[in-house]
């Protein structure tokens, strides 16, 4: 099915929309991904909810202007899109970078969202010991070998030995096809401390944590008071590797909001 489009300042933002019902759900994919990474969620929830799954600027079928990509820019695009579509107080569900975008969107425009679900997001700054790994990755993403760097990064940090091989291969190939400037600038900004400010988030928030997440459940709760944390025994793409379990967790959270 063809995606719908909305143009903001000449940039076409594409999105999938299905279903009806309250509260609406806004699905935000992660770094170098697109709306198709929610393929096991959109049909499952559109039976009872209005569902929008967006391709962020620079990703998927949305336009890819030659610019730096920052969390603040994604936040502004999505705030605009919610008003443009009349998406009133959605529950924002963001995977990885999408959860960081969602958290910053909620904090900037608290009236906009009903609640937030962060799916294995990098919500705590990297420890000092891993800073050289990040620096090396960002340097590789600036180089002619950026595709290989991206594949190695995704393979090393986003999957386990027992991850579904079909999911793993499709994700690695899909993410490695993203534009180089998106890879380099969006990754660096996602983990920037100014986008991971501690403190209450301001709306009911669930963090669905993968077993591979660097941050502990207690560490997440301490940094973001009021945060609810649930763990799934899977790697970073847990909503793709274990969709039934993730969907059940999300449904239970939605019930708690009533």
N, C-alpha and C positions, 0 to 999 in steps of 0.2 A: 504494500500500500504506500502511495506517495506521501511524503511528509508535507505538513503545512508549513507556511513561511510567514514571518513577520519581519519587516525591514526597519531597522533602527539606524538612523543617520546613514542610510545607504548600504548598511551591512545586513544581509539576509540571515536571519536566525531560523533554523529549521527545527521542527518539533513534531512528535507523534502525539496524537490526542485521541482518547477513547473513553467511553462510558459516561456515567453521570452518578451523582450522589455525593453526600457530605461525610466527612470533609474531603475536599479535593486533595490529590497527591501530586507533588512536583518531584520527579526523579531527576537527579543531577549525576551524571557519570563522572568518572575520574580522569586523571591525567592521560592524555593521548587516547582516550576511549571515545565512545559515542552512545547514542540512545539504545542501540541494539544490545548493549550489555545488560539491559533490563528486560530482555525478551521473555524471561520466566516470571517477571513481576507484572508487567503491563496487562496481559490478558487475565491474570489471576485476580487483580484488584479492580479492573475496569467493570466487572460485573456489579460492584456496589459503590464505586467511587468514580468521580471524574478524575482522569489520570492524564498528566502531561509529562512526557519524557523528552527532554531537550537535547539538541546537539549544541554544545557551547561554541561560541565564536572560535574559529580556528580548528574545529573538530568536526568529524563526520561530514554531513552535507551542508553545514552552515558555511558562510563565506570565511575566507582565511586571509584577511588583510595582512600585509607585511608590516607587522608591528610587534612590540613586546607584549606579552600576555601576563596579566597580573590578576590576583584575586579580586582586587577592588574593581577592575573592569568587568569581570564576570558577574560580580555582585550587582553592579549598575545595570548590566544587560538583563539579568533575571528579574530585578525589581521592576524594570520597565516592562518586561514581558508579562509579568503577573497582572499589572494594571491593564496592559493592552488586551489581554485575553479575558479579563474579568475573573481571574482566578483568585477568589476571595479566601484569605486565611488558610492557605494550603498547609498540609503536613509536608515538610520538606525532607526528602530522603536522598542523602548524598553519599556516594561511595568515594573513599579515599580523598583526593583533592576536592571532590564534590561536597564532602562533609565539611571541609574547611570553608569552602564557598558558602555553604548553608549557614554555618555558625556566624560568619561575618555578615551575611545578609540579615540574619535575625537580629544581630546586635546593632546594625545600622538602621534597620527598618522594623522595629519590634512589632509594630501594628500589622505587619504584612503576614506573619506566619502564625499558625495554630500551635505547631510543635515541630521538633527537629529529630531526625534519625541520622546519626553518623555511622556509616558502615566502614569499620576498620580504617578510619582516617588517621593521618599523622598529626595527632592533636597535641603532642608534646615535642618541643624542640629536640633535635638529635643530641645525644650525649656527646661530650667532648671527644671521646674515643672514636666516634664514627664521623666526625667532621672531615677528616682526610678522605674518607670514602666518598662523601658527598662532593667534596671539592674535585676529586678525580673524575667522578661521574659528570659533573657539570663541565669540566674541561674537555672530556671526551665528546660531550654533546655539542661543543663548539667546533669540533674538528671534522675533517672529511670522513672519519670513521664513526659518525654519530649514530648510524643505524645499528652497527655492531655494538656500540656502547649501550644503546637503549635495550637491545635484546639481552645483553649480558646482565644489565641492571634488573630488568623484569624477571628474568630467570632466577637470579640469585636471591631476590628479596620478596617476590610475590607468589612463589609456589613452594610446595613441599615435594619430597620424593614421591609421595603417594597421591599427588594431585592428578585429577582426571587428565590424561594426556591429550584428549581432543580439545578440552577447554584450554589447557596450557598452550597448545600450538596455535590455536586460533587467536588467542589473546596476544601472544608474543608477536605474531605476524601483523595483526591489526594495529597494535600500538606502535610498532616500528615503522609503519607507513605514515605516521603523523609528520607534519612539516617540522623541519629542524628548529626553526625559531620558536615554535610552540613548545617543543620538547625542552629546549634550553631555558627559556624565560619562565614558563609556567612552573616547572619543577623547582627552580630556585626560589620563586616567590611563595609557593605552597608551604615551604618549611621555614619561611622567614619568621622570626620571633614576633614581629608586629602583627602577624596574622594568626598567632596562637596565644593571644593574651589570656592569662588565667582569670578566674572569677566566674560567678554565675552566668549562665548563657541567657537567661531571661524568659525562656519558654520551656515547657516540659521537653526533656531531651533524653533520648535513648542512644547509647553507644553499643553497637554490635561488634564485638571484638573477636578477631581471628586468633587462633592459637599461636600464630607466628608474630603477632603484634609485639613491637618492642616495648611498649608502655604497659605496665601492669594495670589491672583493674583498680587497685587501690590508688595507684598514682594518678589515674584518670579522674577518679572521684575526688581526690584531694585538690587537683588543679581546677576542676570545674564542679564546685559544690552543687548538689542536687542532681547530678548526672546519674542516670540509671545505666548499669553496664550488664550486658548479657554476652556470654562467650559461645562461639560455635567452633567445634573441632574441625577446622578447615583452614586453608591458607587465605591470602588477601582477597581473592575473588570469591568469597564465601557464598554470596548470593547466587553465583553461577554454579559453584561446585555442589552446594547443598541448598537448592532453591526451596524445597518443601519445608525444611527446617527454618530457613530465613523467613519465608512467607508466614509461617505460623507465629514466629516471634513478632513480626510486624503487625499481624492481625490482632494479637493480644495487646500490643501497645495502643493500637487504634481503639480497642474496646475500653481501655483505661481512660481515654480522653473524653468519653461520653459523660 
